[in-house]
Amino acid sequence: MKYFFCILLALLFISCSATKKVPSGSYLLNKVKIDTDTKGISESDLKPYLRQKPNSSMFIFGKVKLHAYNIPRNDSSWLNRQFLKFGEPPVLYSDRLTGLSMEQIRLKLANKGYLNAKVDTVVVKKDRKANVTYKVTGNEPYLVRSFKDSIYPVDSTIYRILDMRRRLAVVKEGDIFDQEMLEKGRIAITSELRNSGYFNFSKEDIYFLADTTVGNHQVDLTLGLNSPADSPLHSRYRFGEVIVNNGVSSTILQDSTLHYLLDTVQFRNIKVVQERNEFMLPQAIYYNTFVRPRRIYSDQLVERTYSSLNRLGSVSQTAITLTPVVVNDTNFINANISIFPGNMHFMQFGIDGTNSAGDLGIAADATYEHKNILKGGETFRVKLNGAYEFIAASDSASLIDKSYYEYGVEAFLSIPQLLLPWVMKQLRDQPSASTEFSLGANFQNRSEYLRQFFNLSSRLQWSRRRWQVNNVVEPIDITYVRMPWMSDKFRNAYMNDSINPILKASYEEQMIVRTAYNVTYTNVSSGRLPPRIPFHARAGVEVAGYLPRLLTAMGATRRNQSDREMLLGIPYAEYLKADFDFAPTYRWDDRNTLAGHFALGVAYPYGNSIVLPFEKRYYGGGANSVRGWSTRTLGPGTYNNDSLGYDFANKTGDIKLDMSLEYRRKLTTLFELAGFIDVGNVWTVKDYRSQPGGYFTWNSFYKELAAAYGLGLRLDLNFLLVRVDLGMKAHNPALPEGERWSLFTPHFRRDFAFHFAIGYPF
């Protein structure tokens, strides 16, 4: 029935004329096109300056909203009103708006250096429809012949700041006379000075003089500085008195007779006004307040204070009032900061249905959170989770004849400052800083085994350089995997070195004591102009086992039957791991983007570990890797063992290489089309007997790179991006040589992979 309705609706749209409601003598604006010969200025750059655009159109379906509007004759019924509400009235061609569009395009081109540009229109009217083409002739652009500044004689301090920060080189000789670029330069100079103490500085204090009479399509530019009306020099400020209202109610603040209920506490050089029952500890306020006495005034410090205080779960709102004052001929900015309490308690319950290989199940969780438990903005969270899966009974050889359940608990504490030794005090004063601790336990009960996980971890995080650099240090992370019971069938089938030592190692009891450091950098900065090629890069290193190894050296451990060192009767893992990830993006215009991705990871088990712990190994394929393969179905190397079916344990490795190139084309504000090429694989660092063909060698790894290509469709909802990708294998290293390329002879069941994901792949 629903298919019949869809077909009927489609027929209604098709049969309904687009010009049905176009008045006599008028024309529907059907198509608009811009033909331009200007270099670097495309049609999509000029379209925003059109004062009249056709009705919106959906990919494949065309002008659905216009057709919907044309269906009803009037609004007499509820259904008719819904069609009219959803639809769009026809856009009628207008000579006046077309003329305005021509002028706006010409002004845009003049701002981009094409001062002699001409814009003409060709209007074709037929069948009550109008197709408009704007013919743009840029002619020769004006170029910058010379560029100089005249700031030094006016204000040497400002000149020194701008010269040191390289803000004076707004343009260079030979550049196109782009007035929009000059405006961006004014904004950048203003931002630099406002972050260097010049509280009252605005972009109107910077000007450019352009002499266009010096030659054929050439301009001489001079950058100048306006002096303030009441002083020969611009005033530079420092922060003066800083007072923080620590959750004080507005009633008490406004009624002077109630001020006796307040206390004023001096912490370092900040005054904190609070009620007897304080909202937050003064030291927590201090470490999240970057507006401090004697510091040079900076918009950035004010912004950082806003974000650091507002990110505290206990704070609902922050207000900052800045007041310029002069004390003994010195300029100061007094700051009054008010923080308002939010809701301290939070509870959440969740329930989900699961489907794992056809086995249905249910999962639930409950979370309680206190957002100011120690009055320092600390977040304390306890989470309980459980899951039950109804596993279908099968052949006894499958070892799975009963249902499976899992449950666990996690406690988490986040402190909004860095807890560091006194020798590292300089790191404490960092934006977005936090120290986190977590403790958790998880239990898996299956008919073939009982497995237990215990975890204790710590984490330090802080940002630098306008939040461009984010640092994460995990000083100590301890994971204990315990398997107190397993069935005889499971032990004989899997926990056997002669059958599969990789799988055996992944299920053995062990302790992982690790330390890690990760740093992320992006060249996109708040308050600054976006770079031409934005990118983000991440690097990380992880080492496990060095603390137990120190105890081993002191004789505090003993060996088990497998000749592995044990700490507290538990074998421990030793490995090194390093990762690097780089993702640049190049945007041609508002519709076309080219994104790249390069990722490399290397891990090496040593000492007490023959193989890397299973959860620390790399895997290939999936929505964020080589998309011609499903998750955990690629590699390592040329390894292929179809007799094992879904061989997830052996489809892992110690080295991972991923390279991708993706072209993205905006179809509408909602839909985006993508075409991609992915290359990569995983390998092992040791020649494991259970993973033949997986060993990495320099003279053959490039022959073992998997390649895939495909198409993707994305739904961009602003707050959420839903992604669907269809990848096809182009080079499959698991096949015999001579049969690996399937670029022109794809096998539709074997060579395609479908991916549904949230967010971009990189």
NUMIDO-176091 format. One line per 3 residues: number of its first residue (from 1); their letters; for each residue x, y, z of C-alpha. Coordinates in Angstrom, 2 decimals, padded with zeros to 5 digits. Example, Ala and Ser with C-alpha at 12.3 -4.5 7.8 and 13.67 -1.06 7.14 Angstrom:
! NUMIDO-176091
1> AS> 012.30,-004.50,007.80  013.67,-001.06,007.14
***
This chain:
! NUMIDO-176091
1> MKY> 000.00,000.00,000.00  002.79,002.43,000.90  004.53,001.81,-002.43
4> FFC> 001.29,002.58,-004.26  000.97,005.85,-002.32  004.57,006.84,-003.16
7> ILL> 004.02,006.11,-006.86  000.75,008.04,-006.83  002.43,011.02,-005.15
10> ALL> 005.25,010.95,-007.70  002.75,010.90,-010.56  000.91,013.84,-009.04
13> FIS> 004.14,015.84,-008.90  005.09,014.94,-012.47  001.66,015.65,-013.87
16> CSA> 001.42,018.99,-012.08  002.83,021.78,-014.27  005.53,023.91,-012.65
19> TKK> 003.87,027.02,-014.12  000.36,026.15,-012.92  000.19,029.09,-010.51
22> VPS> 002.28,031.57,-012.53  000.08,034.63,-013.27  -000.63,035.56,-016.87
25> GSY> 002.11,037.77,-018.32  004.66,036.58,-015.75  007.43,034.01,-016.03
28> LLN> 008.71,031.34,-013.64  012.38,031.85,-012.87  013.46,028.40,-014.04
31> KVK> 017.26,028.43,-014.18  020.03,030.88,-013.30  023.58,030.47,-014.56
34> IDT> 026.74,032.58,-014.20  029.41,032.40,-016.92  032.62,034.08,-015.74
37> DTK> 036.14,034.29,-017.15  037.70,035.57,-013.91  040.48,033.47,-012.42
40> GIS> 039.95,032.38,-008.84  036.33,033.56,-008.74  033.93,030.77,-009.63
43> ESD> 030.19,030.68,-010.23  029.58,029.47,-006.67  031.53,032.49,-005.33
46> LKP> 029.18,034.86,-007.17  025.86,033.10,-006.54  025.43,034.53,-003.00
49> YLR> 025.16,038.00,-004.61  022.13,037.10,-006.71  019.03,038.93,-005.52
52> QKP> 016.71,036.36,-007.11  017.15,032.59,-007.20  014.94,029.79,-008.60
55> NSS> 012.79,027.57,-006.41  014.74,025.06,-004.36  015.47,021.74,-006.01
58> MFI> 016.14,018.33,-004.47  018.67,015.89,-005.87  016.97,013.48,-008.33
61> FGK> 013.43,014.65,-007.43  013.70,018.21,-008.73  011.52,021.09,-007.47
64> VKL> 009.44,019.04,-005.07  008.29,021.97,-002.94  007.08,023.95,-005.97
67> HAY> 005.11,020.94,-007.24  003.64,020.40,-003.78  002.51,024.05,-003.68
70> NIP> 000.85,023.66,-007.10  -001.22,020.56,-006.17  -004.12,022.19,-004.21
73> RND> -006.35,024.80,-005.82  -007.12,026.48,-002.49  -006.72,026.08,001.29
76> SSW> -010.26,024.80,001.92  -009.19,021.47,003.45  -006.61,020.38,006.02
79> LNR> -004.69,018.35,003.41  -004.55,021.32,001.04  -003.17,023.52,003.81
82> QFL> -000.44,020.95,004.53  000.63,020.95,000.87  000.72,024.75,000.86
85> KFG> 002.65,024.84,004.14  005.25,022.36,002.90  005.50,023.85,-000.58
88> EPP> 007.04,026.98,-002.05  005.22,029.55,-004.20  006.73,030.03,-007.68
91> VLY> 009.60,032.53,-007.95  008.64,035.01,-010.67  011.26,036.56,-012.90
94> SDR> 011.92,040.26,-012.10  013.80,042.74,-014.31  014.48,044.95,-011.27
97> LTG> 016.00,042.14,-009.18  018.04,040.95,-012.16  019.49,044.47,-012.49
100> LSM> 020.31,044.54,-008.77  022.01,041.14,-009.10  024.17,042.47,-011.96
103> EQI> 025.26,045.44,-009.82  026.01,043.26,-006.79  028.14,040.91,-008.90
106> RLK> 030.02,043.88,-010.40  030.72,045.29,-006.90  031.94,041.90,-005.73
109> LAN> 034.36,041.71,-008.66  035.56,045.26,-008.01  036.32,044.29,-004.41
112> KGY> 038.34,041.34,-005.73  040.51,043.58,-007.94  038.51,043.52,-011.19
115> LNA> 037.72,047.22,-011.23  036.77,047.23,-014.94  034.56,044.14,-014.85
118> KVD> 031.39,044.07,-016.92  028.22,042.06,-016.29  025.57,041.43,-018.95
121> TVV> 022.51,039.18,-018.93  020.89,036.87,-021.45  017.23,036.12,-020.66
124> VKK> 015.47,033.35,-022.58  011.68,033.30,-022.08  009.76,030.27,-023.30
127> DRK> 006.66,028.36,-022.16  006.10,030.86,-019.30  009.59,030.08,-017.97
130> ANV> 012.65,032.35,-017.86  016.24,031.13,-017.97  018.77,033.80,-016.97
133> TYK> 022.49,033.73,-017.77  024.83,036.34,-016.33  027.81,036.93,-018.64
136> VTG> 030.77,038.16,-016.57  033.81,039.67,-018.28  036.48,040.42,-015.70
139> NEP> 038.98,042.24,-017.94  042.49,042.73,-016.58  042.66,042.89,-012.76
142> YLV> 044.58,045.57,-010.87  047.81,044.38,-009.25  049.73,045.74,-006.25
145> RSF> 052.81,047.57,-007.55  054.15,048.54,-004.11  053.09,048.17,-000.47
148> KDS> 054.41,050.04,002.57  053.25,051.10,006.02  053.39,054.45,007.78
151> IYP> 052.79,053.20,011.35  056.33,053.62,012.73  056.36,057.42,012.94
154> VDS> 052.89,057.45,014.49  053.27,054.74,017.20  056.53,052.81,017.53
157> TIY> 055.12,050.40,020.15  052.27,049.29,017.92  054.69,049.00,015.00
160> RIL> 057.03,046.79,017.06  054.17,044.48,018.14  052.82,044.09,014.60
163> DMR> 056.26,043.64,013.08  057.23,040.99,015.64  053.97,039.07,015.02
166> RRL> 054.33,039.49,011.23  050.99,041.24,010.87  052.23,044.05,008.62
169> AVV> 052.66,041.85,005.55  048.99,042.07,004.57  049.76,041.84,000.84
172> KEG> 052.89,041.67,-001.29  053.93,043.10,-004.62  052.27,041.36,-007.56
175> DIF> 049.14,040.35,-005.61  045.71,041.17,-007.01  044.27,044.33,-005.46
178> DQE> 041.79,042.39,-003.34  039.89,044.73,-001.01  038.37,041.81,000.87
181> MLE> 041.89,040.59,001.67  042.76,044.07,002.93  039.68,044.01,005.16
184> KGR> 040.78,040.65,006.57  044.18,042.23,007.24  042.54,045.06,009.20
187> IAI> 040.63,042.52,011.27  043.80,040.47,011.94  045.76,043.58,013.00
190> TSE> 042.91,044.69,015.28  042.70,041.24,016.89  046.47,041.19,017.47
193> LRN> 046.47,044.61,019.15  043.39,043.88,021.29  045.23,040.78,022.52
196> SGY> 048.29,042.93,023.30  046.68,045.38,025.70  044.84,047.81,023.40
199> FNF> 041.36,047.53,024.90  039.83,050.44,022.93  041.37,049.61,019.56
202> SKE> 039.00,048.99,016.61  039.49,048.24,012.93  038.49,051.83,012.09
205> DIY> 041.87,052.86,013.56  043.56,051.11,010.60  043.23,052.39,007.03
208> FLA> 044.64,051.73,003.55  045.45,054.40,000.95  045.27,053.15,-002.66
211> DTT> 046.70,055.08,-005.59  045.32,053.61,-008.85  046.81,056.33,-011.08
214> VGN> 050.41,055.09,-010.97  050.32,052.81,-014.02  048.40,050.44,-016.23
217> HQV> 046.16,048.40,-013.90  048.53,048.93,-010.97  048.05,050.16,-007.39
220> DLT> 050.36,051.63,-004.78  049.15,050.74,-001.27  049.96,052.39,002.05
223> LGL> 048.92,051.01,005.44  048.25,053.74,008.01  047.25,054.21,011.64
226> NSP> 044.72,056.77,012.87  045.56,058.50,016.14  042.87,058.68,018.85
229> ADS> 040.96,061.96,019.13  042.07,062.78,022.70  045.65,061.49,022.69
232> PLH> 048.64,061.23,020.35  049.02,057.51,021.13  046.66,054.62,021.68
235> SRY> 046.39,053.57,025.32  047.66,050.20,026.45  045.98,048.52,029.43
238> RFG> 046.68,045.93,032.10  044.09,044.15,034.21  043.58,045.87,037.54
241> EVI> 041.30,044.73,040.36  039.52,041.41,039.75  036.45,040.59,041.86
244> VNN> 034.53,037.34,041.49  030.97,036.95,042.77  030.99,033.30,043.82
247> GVS> 027.41,032.22,043.21  025.98,035.13,045.20  022.26,035.54,044.58
250> STI> 021.11,038.71,042.83  018.79,039.46,045.77  021.72,039.85,048.18
253> LQD> 023.81,041.82,045.67  021.01,044.34,045.04  020.00,044.81,048.69
256> STL> 022.76,046.57,050.65  021.09,045.65,053.95  021.89,041.99,053.26
259> HYL> 025.60,042.47,052.53  026.41,041.33,056.08  025.70,037.81,054.80
262> LDT> 028.71,038.01,052.49  032.37,037.18,053.01  035.27,038.51,050.93
265> VQF> 038.15,036.08,050.52  041.51,037.00,048.98  043.00,034.10,047.03
268> RNI> 046.34,034.99,045.47  045.57,038.35,043.81  041.84,037.78,043.18
271> KVV> 039.01,038.84,045.49  036.20,036.32,045.87  032.86,037.53,047.26
274> QER> 030.69,034.69,048.57  027.99,033.73,050.98  028.85,031.89,054.19
277> NEF> 028.05,028.62,052.48  030.38,028.98,049.52  029.36,027.80,046.08
280> MLP> 032.85,026.94,044.79  036.29,026.86,046.37  038.35,030.01,045.67
283> QAI> 041.28,027.98,044.31  039.01,026.30,041.73  037.81,029.74,040.63
286> YYN> 041.39,031.02,040.42  042.67,028.22,038.18  039.76,028.72,035.79
289> TFV> 040.01,032.52,035.71  042.67,033.92,033.36  041.74,037.56,033.88
292> RPR> 044.25,038.38,036.64  045.76,041.61,038.02  048.88,043.00,036.30
295> RIY> 048.44,040.86,033.19  048.36,042.76,029.88  044.77,043.08,028.70
298> SDQ> 043.74,040.50,026.09  040.40,039.61,024.49  041.73,036.09,024.42
301> LVE> 042.12,035.95,028.21  038.53,037.16,028.63  037.29,034.55,026.16
304> RTY> 039.36,031.86,027.87  037.85,032.81,031.24  034.33,032.58,029.83
307> SSL> 034.92,029.14,028.32  036.81,027.69,031.31  034.16,028.75,033.83
310> NRL> 031.19,027.83,031.62  032.57,024.35,030.93  032.24,023.56,034.64
313> GSV> 029.09,021.51,035.01  028.20,023.36,038.21  028.13,026.78,036.45
316> SQT> 025.04,027.70,034.45  026.21,031.16,033.34  029.18,033.54,033.57
319> AIT> 029.04,037.33,033.24  032.12,039.59,032.99  031.99,043.38,033.30
322> LTP> 035.12,045.32,032.24  035.71,048.91,033.41  038.69,051.06,032.26
325> VVV> 040.32,053.15,035.03  043.45,055.30,035.34  045.61,055.03,038.48
328> NDT> 048.73,057.22,038.74  048.81,057.74,034.96  048.64,053.96,034.39
331> NFI> 045.74,052.42,032.49  043.92,049.47,034.05  040.86,047.34,033.28
334> NAN> 038.94,046.34,036.41  036.97,043.13,036.01  033.87,042.03,037.87
337> ISI> 033.07,038.36,037.24  029.80,036.71,038.30  029.27,032.97,038.19
340> FPG> 025.79,031.51,038.66  025.10,028.00,039.97  023.46,025.40,037.77
343> NMH> 021.79,022.07,038.50  024.23,019.96,040.53  022.56,016.59,040.10
346> FMQ> 021.95,014.60,036.93  020.44,011.17,036.35  020.00,009.26,033.11
349> FGI> 018.53,005.89,032.22  018.91,004.12,028.90  017.69,000.93,027.32
352> DGT> 018.59,-000.52,023.91  017.72,-003.55,021.84  020.65,-005.43,020.29
355> NSA> 021.06,-007.80,017.38  024.35,-009.67,017.11  024.51,-012.09,014.18
358> GDL> 020.79,-012.73,014.50  020.81,-013.17,018.29  018.49,-010.68,019.96
361> GIA> 019.25,-009.02,023.25  018.63,-006.08,025.55  021.05,-003.62,027.17
364> ADA> 020.39,-001.05,029.88  022.37,001.52,031.84  021.82,004.00,034.66
367> TYE> 024.00,007.03,035.37  024.16,009.40,038.34  026.29,012.55,038.18
370> HKN> 027.16,015.21,040.76  028.71,018.30,039.14  030.26,019.97,042.20
373> ILK> 030.86,017.20,044.67  033.94,018.74,046.37  032.95,022.37,045.65
376> GGE> 035.73,022.73,043.13  033.68,022.13,039.99  034.49,018.42,040.14
379> TFR> 032.27,015.99,038.27  031.62,012.67,039.95  029.80,010.00,037.95
382> VKL> 028.69,006.44,038.65  027.42,004.29,035.82  025.82,000.85,036.01
385> NGA> 025.33,-001.19,032.88  024.00,-004.61,031.99  023.17,-006.64,028.90
388> YEF> 021.43,-009.94,028.17  021.56,-011.78,024.87  019.28,-014.67,023.91
391> IAA> 021.61,-016.96,021.99  019.92,-019.60,019.88  020.77,-023.17,020.77
394> SDS> 022.81,-024.94,018.12  025.11,-027.81,017.46  027.06,-028.76,020.58
397> ASL> 030.30,-028.19,018.69  029.54,-024.49,018.55  030.12,-024.26,022.33
400> IDK> 027.27,-021.73,022.55  024.09,-023.29,023.84  023.01,-020.82,026.50
403> SYY> 022.23,-017.17,026.80  024.91,-014.61,027.54  024.85,-011.77,030.03
406> EYG> 027.20,-008.95,030.98  027.20,-006.34,033.75  029.56,-003.71,035.08
409> VEA> 030.08,-000.55,037.08  032.28,002.51,036.55  033.14,005.41,038.85
412> FLS> 034.61,008.59,037.37  035.97,011.82,038.89  037.01,014.88,036.87
415> IPQ> 038.80,017.82,038.53  038.91,021.05,036.45  042.61,021.75,036.97
418> LLL> 045.92,019.94,036.64  047.02,018.17,039.81  050.79,018.26,039.34
421> PWV> 053.87,018.31,041.59  055.21,021.72,042.62  058.05,021.45,040.08
424> MKQ> 055.46,021.61,037.27  053.46,024.61,038.52  053.85,026.41,035.21
427> LRD> 051.61,023.80,033.56  048.77,024.28,036.04  047.69,027.58,034.51
430> QPS> 046.42,026.14,031.21  042.99,026.49,029.55  040.55,023.58,029.42
433> AST> 042.67,021.73,031.95  041.41,018.71,033.87  042.61,015.76,035.89
436> EFS> 040.52,012.61,035.65  040.37,009.32,037.53  038.24,006.29,036.76
439> LGA> 037.69,002.90,038.32  035.63,000.18,036.70  034.76,-003.50,036.59
442> NFQ> 032.99,-005.57,033.97  031.88,-009.20,034.01  031.06,-011.37,030.99
445> NRS> 029.26,-014.65,031.65  028.91,-017.12,028.78  028.29,-020.82,028.78
448> EYL> 031.90,-021.40,027.67  033.68,-019.00,030.06  033.49,-016.33,032.76
451> RQF> 035.66,-013.30,031.96  036.30,-010.31,034.22  037.82,-006.89,033.48
454> FNL> 039.11,-004.46,036.11  040.41,-001.01,035.21  042.06,001.87,037.08
457> SSR> 043.16,004.92,035.10  044.27,008.54,035.43  044.37,011.28,032.82
460> LQW> 045.66,014.86,032.53  044.40,017.13,029.76  045.09,020.74,028.80
463> SRR> 045.10,023.05,025.78  047.50,025.69,024.53  047.84,028.30,021.77
466> RWQ> 044.19,029.35,021.38  043.05,025.75,021.84  045.05,024.72,018.76
469> VNN> 047.14,022.24,020.74  045.48,019.69,023.00  047.64,017.52,025.28
472> VVE> 046.55,014.32,026.97  048.78,012.44,029.39  047.74,009.14,030.97
475> PID> 050.32,008.69,033.77  049.06,005.29,034.83  046.41,003.01,033.39
478> ITY> 046.01,-000.49,034.81  043.80,-003.11,033.18  043.48,-006.59,034.66
481> VRM> 041.83,-009.28,032.54  040.84,-012.36,034.52  039.31,-015.62,033.35
484> PWM> 038.50,-017.68,036.45  036.54,-020.37,034.59  036.21,-021.87,031.11
487> SDK> 034.58,-025.01,029.76  036.65,-027.98,028.67  035.36,-027.61,025.12
490> FRN> 036.47,-023.99,024.97  039.88,-024.83,026.47  040.52,-027.63,024.00
493> AYM> 039.28,-025.70,020.97  040.83,-022.27,021.57  043.30,-022.18,024.48
496> NDS> 045.86,-024.25,022.62  049.14,-023.00,021.15  049.13,-025.70,018.50
499> INP> 045.75,-024.50,017.12  045.79,-020.73,017.42  048.36,-019.03,019.67
502> ILK> 047.04,-015.54,018.73  043.53,-016.36,019.97  044.93,-018.07,023.04
505> ASY> 047.00,-014.99,023.92  043.97,-012.72,023.51  042.00,-014.69,026.12
508> EEQ> 044.75,-015.37,028.66  044.74,-013.69,032.03  047.06,-010.71,032.05
511> MIV> 047.71,-007.26,033.48  048.34,-004.22,031.31  050.11,-001.36,033.10
514> RTA> 050.54,001.45,030.58  051.49,005.12,030.26  050.56,007.21,027.23
517> YNV> 050.88,010.70,025.77  048.83,012.13,022.88  048.99,015.56,021.29
520> TYT> 046.57,016.99,018.76  047.21,020.10,016.68  044.97,022.06,014.32
523> NVS> 045.82,025.21,012.38  042.25,026.46,012.84  042.14,029.04,015.62
526> SGR> 039.24,030.82,017.27  039.27,034.55,016.67  041.48,034.26,013.59
529> LPP> 040.77,033.96,009.88  040.41,030.36,008.66  043.53,029.06,006.87
532> RIP> 043.46,028.20,003.18  044.12,024.52,003.90  042.81,023.62,007.38
535> FHA> 044.15,020.42,008.90  044.44,018.49,012.11  047.28,016.22,013.16
538> RAG> 047.59,013.78,016.03  050.59,011.92,017.41  050.75,009.54,020.33
541> VEV> 053.05,007.13,022.09  052.21,004.39,024.56  054.45,002.15,026.65
544> AGY> 053.27,-000.78,028.76  055.06,-002.92,031.32  057.90,-000.69,032.45
547> LPR> 056.66,-000.44,036.07  056.26,-004.24,036.49  059.67,-004.62,034.81
550> LLT> 061.23,-002.42,037.50  059.73,-004.69,040.15  061.03,-007.70,038.22
553> AMG> 064.54,-006.23,038.35  064.16,-006.00,042.14  063.12,-009.65,042.36
556> ATR> 059.48,-008.97,043.24  058.05,-011.27,040.54  058.06,-014.94,039.63
559> RNQ> 057.53,-016.96,036.45  054.57,-019.14,035.47  054.51,-022.40,033.53
562> SDR> 054.71,-020.51,030.22  057.92,-018.82,031.44  056.22,-015.41,031.70
565> EML> 056.98,-013.03,034.55  054.06,-012.56,036.94  053.21,-009.63,039.21
568> LGI> 050.90,-010.54,042.09  050.44,-013.92,040.38  049.33,-012.33,037.07
571> PYA> 051.35,-012.21,033.81  051.86,-008.64,032.58  052.12,-007.26,029.05
574> EYL> 055.06,-005.35,027.60  054.86,-003.38,024.39  055.59,-000.06,022.69
577> KAD> 053.06,001.67,020.46  053.18,004.86,018.38  050.52,006.49,016.17
580> FDF> 050.40,009.40,013.75  047.35,010.83,011.98  047.14,013.74,009.53
583> APT> 043.97,015.04,007.80  044.11,018.17,005.59  041.15,019.70,003.76
586> YRW> 041.16,021.91,000.68  038.00,023.84,-000.12  037.64,025.18,-003.65
589> DDR> 034.38,026.96,-002.91  031.25,026.58,-000.83  030.27,023.40,-002.71
592> NTL> 033.48,021.52,-003.53  035.96,020.12,-001.01  038.91,017.75,-001.28
595> AGH> 039.86,015.95,001.95  042.89,013.77,002.56  043.93,011.40,005.31
598> FAL> 047.15,009.64,006.28  047.42,007.40,009.34  050.30,005.21,010.50
601> GVA> 050.49,003.07,013.60  053.25,000.75,014.82  053.27,-001.47,017.91
604> YPY> 055.90,-003.91,019.11  055.48,-006.57,021.82  058.66,-007.45,023.67
607> GNS> 059.98,-009.00,026.86  057.06,-010.59,028.63  054.73,-010.48,025.57
610> IVL> 054.96,-012.64,022.48  051.92,-010.98,020.94  050.21,-007.65,021.56
613> PFE> 047.06,-007.77,023.76  044.07,-008.32,021.48  042.38,-004.97,022.24
616> KRY> 045.63,-003.12,021.45  046.12,-004.65,017.99  045.17,-002.80,014.80
619> YGG> 042.49,-003.93,012.37  041.64,-002.92,008.81  038.44,-002.23,006.94
622> GAN> 035.31,-000.46,008.11  033.69,002.95,007.78  036.87,004.84,008.78
625> SVR> 039.50,002.71,007.05  039.64,000.99,003.65  035.93,001.06,002.85
628> GWS> 035.92,-001.80,000.32  036.12,-004.15,003.34  033.85,-004.57,006.34
631> TRT> 035.26,-004.01,009.82  037.95,-006.56,010.82  037.97,-008.36,007.46
634> LGP> 041.17,-006.91,005.92  044.67,-008.30,006.42  047.08,-008.78,007.89
637> GTY> 049.17,-008.64,004.71  048.07,-011.39,002.33  046.60,-013.58,005.09
640> NND> 043.47,-015.45,004.01  041.83,-018.41,005.69  038.29,-018.84,004.40
643> SLG> 037.91,-022.14,006.27  037.62,-020.24,009.58  034.68,-018.09,008.43
646> YDF> 034.65,-014.83,010.40  038.24,-014.99,011.58  038.21,-011.83,013.72
649> ANK> 041.07,-012.85,016.04  043.57,-013.35,013.21  042.39,-010.30,011.20
652> TGD> 044.56,-008.05,013.36  048.11,-006.78,013.24  050.84,-004.65,014.81
655> IKL> 051.33,-002.16,011.94  048.59,-000.15,010.27  048.73,002.14,007.24
658> DMS> 045.70,004.07,005.96  045.64,006.62,003.12  042.50,008.21,001.72
661> LEY> 041.45,010.90,-000.71  037.82,012.06,-000.75  036.05,014.56,-002.99
664> RRK> 032.90,016.10,-001.47  030.26,017.93,-003.47  027.39,019.80,-001.83
667> LTT> 024.17,019.05,-003.71  021.86,021.02,-001.42  022.08,022.41,002.10
670> LFE> 021.10,018.94,003.34  022.72,016.47,000.95  026.33,015.93,-000.03
673> LAG> 027.82,013.45,-002.49  031.32,012.02,-002.06  033.70,009.97,-004.16
676> FID> 036.67,008.33,-002.44  039.79,006.23,-002.90  041.19,004.31,000.09
679> VGN> 044.51,002.45,000.34  045.93,000.55,003.32  046.38,-002.67,005.27
682> VWT> 047.66,-004.09,008.55  050.69,-006.31,009.12  052.42,-008.18,011.95
685> VKD> 055.90,-007.35,013.27  056.61,-011.02,013.89  056.10,-014.01,011.62
688> YRS> 053.29,-015.71,013.55  052.52,-019.25,012.45  048.77,-018.72,012.76
691> QPG> 048.88,-015.64,010.46  050.77,-016.78,007.34  051.34,-013.92,004.92
694> GYF> 050.84,-011.26,007.58  054.52,-010.49,008.27  055.73,-007.02,007.27
697> TWN> 058.73,-006.80,004.95  060.08,-003.68,003.25  060.48,-005.35,-000.14
700> SFY> 056.89,-006.59,-000.38  054.54,-004.50,001.78  053.68,-002.10,-001.08
703> KEL> 052.42,-005.08,-003.11  050.11,-005.98,-000.22  048.32,-002.65,-000.01
706> AAA> 044.57,-003.03,-000.35  042.81,-000.46,-002.52  039.15,000.49,-002.72
709> YGL> 037.00,003.17,-004.27  033.38,004.13,-003.95  030.63,006.66,-003.52
712> GLR> 029.00,008.12,-000.44  025.88,010.12,000.35  025.72,012.34,003.43
715> LDL> 022.81,013.99,005.19  023.99,017.15,006.95  021.64,018.21,009.75
718> NFL> 024.13,020.79,011.13  024.17,019.18,014.57  024.60,015.69,013.06
721> LVR> 026.03,014.25,009.85  024.67,010.86,008.75  026.93,009.04,006.29
724> VDL> 026.31,006.14,003.91  029.29,004.81,001.93  029.46,002.05,-000.66
727> GMK> 033.01,000.84,-001.22  034.31,-001.60,-003.83  037.54,-003.56,-003.72
730> AHN> 039.98,-002.57,-006.44  043.04,-004.52,-005.24  042.63,-007.45,-002.82
733> PAL> 045.98,-008.69,-001.44  044.31,-011.78,000.09  043.83,-013.28,-003.39
736> PEG> 046.58,-015.06,-005.33  048.88,-012.85,-007.39  047.42,-012.27,-010.83
739> ERW> 043.85,-012.31,-009.45  044.05,-009.36,-007.06  042.85,-006.57,-009.35
742> SLF> 039.08,-006.42,-009.72  038.79,-002.85,-010.95  036.94,-003.76,-014.16
745> TPH> 035.60,-007.20,-013.20  033.99,-006.78,-009.77  032.34,-009.67,-007.98
748> FRR> 029.24,-008.02,-006.53  028.85,-010.30,-003.50  032.52,-010.50,-002.61
751> DFA> 033.92,-007.10,-003.58  031.39,-004.59,-002.19  030.98,-003.28,001.38
754> FHF> 028.20,-001.03,002.69  028.85,001.33,005.62  026.47,003.39,007.73
757> AIG> 028.16,005.83,010.11  027.88,009.13,011.95  030.28,011.95,011.05
760> YPF> 032.99,012.24,008.42  035.49,009.36,008.11  038.34,011.80,008.86
***
